[in-house]
Structure formats: C-alpha cells, structure tokens
Amino acid sequence: MHIKNIGLILLISLLFSFSLKGQSILKSDSLALIALYESTSGPTWRNSWDTNLPVSLWNGVIINNDRVIEISITANELQGVLPDNLGDLSELEVLNLSSNRMYGSLPYSLFRLKKLTVLQLSGNSFSGNIPAEISNLTNLKVLSLSGNQLNGNIPPQIGNLSNLEILTLDNNQLFGFIPPELGNLQRIRILTASNNQLEGTVPDSFLKLRGNLRGFSLENNLIEPSVLEKWYRIFIRP
C-alpha cells in the first residue's frame, strides 16, 4: 500500500473519531472535508488544518448539531479544484473560498447545496460557464464570482434567485447580452459585472430594481457609454 494511501486512511480514522464536548461530525461531512483538503493541497495552505485537533477547531469550519454549516477559508493558498462530494454538505449555509488559487469548472454537485445563503468564490481562476443549475440555490443572498476566468453568457436562471442581495460577476470573460430576467431580483442591492465582454443594452426590466439597488457597475464591456450613463443616472444617487 502506498504511503499516501496510508496517510489518507489515518486521516479518515482521525476524523471519524473526533468529538468536542460530545459533538461528533457526520461521516459524509467528514469525507467532504477530506476531499476539499486533498484536492486543494491542504498541507501547503498558509494556515493548514491540524488533523490532530477536532474538526470543529479547524480553521474556517463551523459545525452545528454534528453538521458543517460554514466553510470560510480566504487568502489561504488553496490550490486545486472543488471536489464533487462537496455537494454532500447538505446543511452548508456559507461557502467562502475567495482569494485563493483554485481553478477548473464549477462542479454541478455544488448546486445541490440548497441551504447556501453565501457563495463567495471571487479572486480565483475558475473557468467554464456558470451553470444554469445555479438557480437551485434559492436561498442565496450573496453570489460573488468576480475575478475568475468564467466565460459564456450570464444564465437567465439567476433571475430566479429571489433572495439575492449581492451579485458580483466583475473581471471574468462573460459575453453576450444581459438577460432581462435579472430584473426579477427585487431584493438586489449590489449588481456588478464590469470588465467582461457583455454587449447590447441594459434591459428595461432593470427599472424594477430602482427601489433597493445601491451599487451598480457595467463598465468596460461592449455596451455603449451613452447607455451606461443613462442607467447610472437612474441608479446612482447623489
């Protein structure tokens, strides 16, 4: 048996035996954490997990009632891809992996996390399309995907995220027209998609956003400056 496999087996054994004040962690959650650690070069993180400690003491991991509800590991030199079984963290509410060195496409399993309220993956190198299945995350309040290498169209299904308050898509390689369905985001306060290759105009449906919208930016796209100036006058208050 390879040394690496032996180490992984030991890590799994440690995870399953950990408890804190009688609190253990569900097996599927443990496996998902292991997968994240392994797929993002865990031992080389700036602040790595100490596998001799209970999982509930690991950097950026919050547990409630034996389930992982938050993973917030920012600017920590995570390098690699998101593992498929991250989608097994069915009680996860916050996933913040901003400002790391992650890459690859967004796995479809990510969109099984229906309790997510915050998904922050900005400042990485994720590529590929934003899948339409993102509309499964109906509890999302924050969706931050800025500063990656995402391409393709903005999926109109984002307009189904009725609880969304912050949407940032800046500094990617998105192209095509802005979907009018984004005008359905009645709770949106910040909407930015500057520094892409979006074209055309701003849909009239955006007039419905005037009540709450406080941050709005579409600069450095292929949209006529006169069009943007009109909408900035509508949304940006003195």
C-alpha positions as CSV (number, residue, x, y, z in Angstrom):
1,M,0.0,0.0,0.0
2,H,1.3,3.4,-0.9
3,I,2.4,5.8,1.9
4,K,0.0,8.4,0.6
5,N,-3.0,6.0,0.9
6,I,-1.9,5.0,4.4
7,G,-1.9,8.7,5.4
8,L,-5.3,9.2,3.9
9,I,-6.7,6.2,5.8
10,L,-5.3,7.6,9.0
11,L,-6.8,11.0,8.4
12,I,-10.2,9.4,7.8
13,S,-9.9,7.4,11.0
14,L,-9.0,10.6,12.9
15,L,-11.9,12.5,11.5
16,F,-14.4,9.8,12.4
17,S,-13.2,9.6,16.0
18,F,-13.2,13.4,16.7
19,S,-15.7,14.9,19.1
20,L,-15.9,18.1,21.0
21,K,-18.0,18.2,24.2
22,G,-19.8,15.1,22.9
23,Q,-20.3,16.6,19.5
24,S,-19.3,14.4,16.6
25,I,-19.4,15.1,12.9
26,L,-21.4,13.2,10.3
27,K,-19.4,10.8,8.2
28,S,-20.4,12.3,4.8
29,D,-19.4,15.7,6.0
30,S,-16.0,14.3,7.1
31,L,-15.5,12.8,3.7
32,A,-16.3,16.1,2.0
33,L,-13.8,18.0,4.2
34,I,-11.2,15.4,3.4
35,A,-11.9,15.7,-0.3
36,L,-11.5,19.5,-0.1
37,Y,-8.3,19.3,1.8
38,E,-6.8,16.7,-0.6
39,S,-8.0,18.4,-3.8
40,T,-6.6,21.8,-2.8
41,S,-3.1,20.8,-1.5
42,G,-4.1,21.1,2.2
43,P,-0.7,20.6,3.7
44,T,0.6,23.6,1.7
45,W,-2.1,26.0,2.9
46,R,-0.9,29.1,4.6
47,N,-3.0,28.1,7.7
48,S,-3.5,24.4,7.3
49,W,-5.8,22.2,9.2
50,D,-4.3,20.4,12.2
51,T,-5.6,16.9,11.8
52,N,-4.7,16.2,15.4
53,L,-7.5,18.6,16.5
54,P,-11.2,18.1,16.4
55,V,-12.8,19.1,13.1
56,S,-14.7,21.8,14.9
57,L,-11.4,23.5,15.7
58,W,-10.2,23.5,12.1
59,N,-9.6,26.9,10.5
60,G,-12.7,28.3,8.8
61,V,-15.0,25.4,9.6
62,I,-18.1,25.9,11.7
63,I,-20.2,23.0,13.0
64,N,-23.7,22.9,14.4
65,N,-25.6,19.8,15.5
66,D,-22.9,17.5,14.0
67,R,-23.1,19.1,10.6
68,V,-20.8,21.5,8.8
69,I,-22.7,24.8,8.2
70,E,-19.9,27.1,7.2
71,I,-16.5,26.9,5.4
72,S,-14.7,30.2,5.2
73,I,-11.1,29.9,4.1
74,T,-10.0,33.1,2.3
75,A,-6.5,34.1,1.1
76,N,-5.0,30.8,2.3
77,E,-3.2,29.4,-0.7
78,L,-5.8,26.8,-1.6
79,Q,-4.7,25.4,-5.0
80,G,-6.7,22.9,-6.9
81,V,-10.3,22.1,-7.8
82,L,-13.6,21.9,-6.0
83,P,-14.3,18.2,-5.2
84,D,-17.6,16.7,-6.4
85,N,-18.6,15.4,-2.9
86,L,-18.6,19.0,-1.6
87,G,-22.2,18.7,-2.6
88,D,-22.8,16.2,0.3
89,L,-22.6,19.1,2.8
90,S,-26.3,19.4,2.7
91,E,-26.5,21.7,5.7
92,L,-23.9,24.1,4.5
93,E,-25.0,27.8,4.6
94,V,-21.8,29.6,3.8
95,L,-19.0,28.7,1.4
96,N,-16.3,31.4,1.1
97,L,-13.1,30.4,-0.7
98,S,-12.2,33.8,-2.0
99,S,-8.7,35.0,-2.9
100,N,-7.1,31.6,-3.3
101,R,-5.6,29.8,-6.3
102,M,-8.4,27.5,-7.3
103,Y,-9.3,26.6,-10.8
104,G,-11.4,24.3,-13.0
105,S,-15.1,24.4,-13.6
106,L,-17.8,24.8,-11.1
107,P,-18.9,21.3,-10.3
108,Y,-22.6,20.5,-10.7
109,S,-22.7,19.0,-7.2
110,L,-22.1,22.5,-5.8
111,F,-25.7,23.3,-6.8
112,R,-27.1,20.6,-4.5
113,L,-26.3,22.8,-1.6
114,K,-29.8,24.2,-1.3
115,K,-29.2,25.8,2.1
116,L,-26.4,28.1,0.9
117,T,-27.0,31.7,1.6
118,V,-23.5,32.9,0.8
119,L,-21.4,31.6,-2.1
120,Q,-18.1,33.6,-2.5
121,L,-15.5,32.2,-4.9
122,S,-14.1,35.5,-6.1
123,G,-10.4,36.0,-6.8
124,N,-9.6,32.6,-8.1
125,S,-9.1,31.1,-11.6
126,F,-12.4,29.2,-12.1
127,S,-13.2,28.7,-15.7
128,G,-16.1,27.5,-17.9
129,N,-19.7,28.5,-17.9
130,I,-21.9,29.5,-15.0
131,P,-24.3,26.5,-15.0
132,A,-28.0,27.2,-15.2
133,E,-28.4,24.9,-12.2
134,I,-27.3,27.7,-10.0
135,S,-31.0,28.5,-9.9
136,N,-31.3,25.6,-7.5
137,L,-29.7,27.7,-4.8
138,T,-32.9,29.6,-4.0
139,N,-31.7,30.7,-0.5
140,L,-28.7,32.6,-1.8
141,K,-28.3,36.2,-0.6
142,V,-24.7,36.6,-1.8
143,L,-23.2,35.3,-5.1
144,S,-19.7,36.6,-5.7
145,L,-17.9,35.1,-8.7
146,S,-15.7,38.1,-9.7
147,G,-12.1,37.9,-10.6
148,N,-12.1,34.5,-12.3
149,Q,-12.0,33.2,-15.8
150,L,-15.6,32.3,-16.3
151,N,-17.0,32.6,-19.8
152,G,-20.2,32.2,-21.7
153,N,-23.5,34.0,-21.1
154,I,-24.9,35.1,-17.8
155,P,-27.5,32.4,-17.2
156,P,-31.0,34.0,-17.1
157,Q,-31.8,31.5,-14.4
158,I,-30.0,33.7,-11.9
159,G,-33.1,35.8,-12.1
160,N,-34.9,33.1,-10.2
161,L,-32.8,33.7,-7.1
162,S,-35.5,35.8,-5.4
163,N,-33.5,36.2,-2.2
164,L,-30.3,37.5,-3.8
165,E,-29.0,40.8,-2.5
166,I,-25.4,40.9,-3.8
167,L,-24.3,39.7,-7.3
168,T,-20.8,40.3,-8.4
169,L,-19.5,39.0,-11.8
170,D,-16.7,41.5,-12.5
171,N,-13.4,40.7,-14.2
172,N,-14.4,37.5,-16.0
173,Q,-14.8,36.7,-19.7
174,L,-18.5,36.7,-19.8
175,F,-20.1,37.7,-23.1
176,G,-23.5,38.1,-24.8
177,F,-26.5,40.1,-23.8
178,I,-27.6,40.9,-20.2
179,P,-30.6,38.7,-19.5
180,P,-33.7,40.7,-18.7
181,E,-34.6,38.1,-16.1
182,L,-32.1,39.8,-13.8
183,G,-34.8,42.5,-13.4
184,N,-36.7,40.0,-11.3
185,L,-34.1,40.3,-8.5
186,Q,-36.3,42.5,-6.4
187,R,-34.0,42.4,-3.3
188,I,-30.8,43.1,-5.1
189,R,-28.6,45.9,-3.6
190,I,-25.4,45.4,-5.4
191,L,-25.1,44.2,-9.0
192,T,-21.8,44.5,-10.8
193,A,-20.4,42.8,-14.0
194,S,-17.7,45.3,-15.2
195,N,-14.7,44.2,-17.1
196,N,-16.3,41.5,-19.2
197,Q,-17.4,41.3,-22.9
198,L,-21.1,42.0,-22.5
199,E,-22.8,43.7,-25.3
200,G,-26.1,45.3,-26.3
201,T,-28.1,47.4,-23.9
202,V,-29.4,47.2,-20.3
203,P,-32.8,45.6,-20.3
204,D,-35.8,47.8,-19.4
205,S,-36.7,45.2,-16.7
206,F,-33.9,46.8,-14.6
207,L,-36.2,49.7,-13.9
208,K,-37.9,47.3,-11.4
209,L,-34.6,47.3,-9.3
210,R,-34.6,51.1,-8.5
211,G,-36.0,50.6,-5.0
212,N,-33.1,48.7,-3.4
213,L,-30.2,48.9,-5.8
214,R,-27.3,50.9,-4.3
215,G,-24.3,49.5,-6.2
216,F,-24.4,49.1,-10.0
217,S,-21.5,48.8,-12.4
218,L,-21.2,47.5,-16.0
219,E,-18.1,49.5,-17.0
220,N,-15.5,48.2,-19.5
221,N,-17.8,46.0,-21.5
222,L,-19.0,46.4,-25.1
223,I,-22.0,48.4,-24.1
224,E,-22.3,51.9,-25.5
225,P,-21.1,54.5,-22.9
226,S,-24.3,56.6,-23.5
227,V,-26.4,53.6,-22.5
228,L,-24.4,53.2,-19.3
229,E,-24.6,56.9,-18.5
230,K,-28.4,56.8,-18.7
231,W,-28.6,53.9,-16.2
232,Y,-26.0,55.3,-13.9
233,R,-28.2,58.4,-13.6
234,I,-31.1,56.2,-12.7
235,F,-29.4,54.0,-10.1
236,I,-26.5,56.1,-8.7
237,R,-27.9,58.7,-6.3
238,P,-26.0,61.9,-5.3
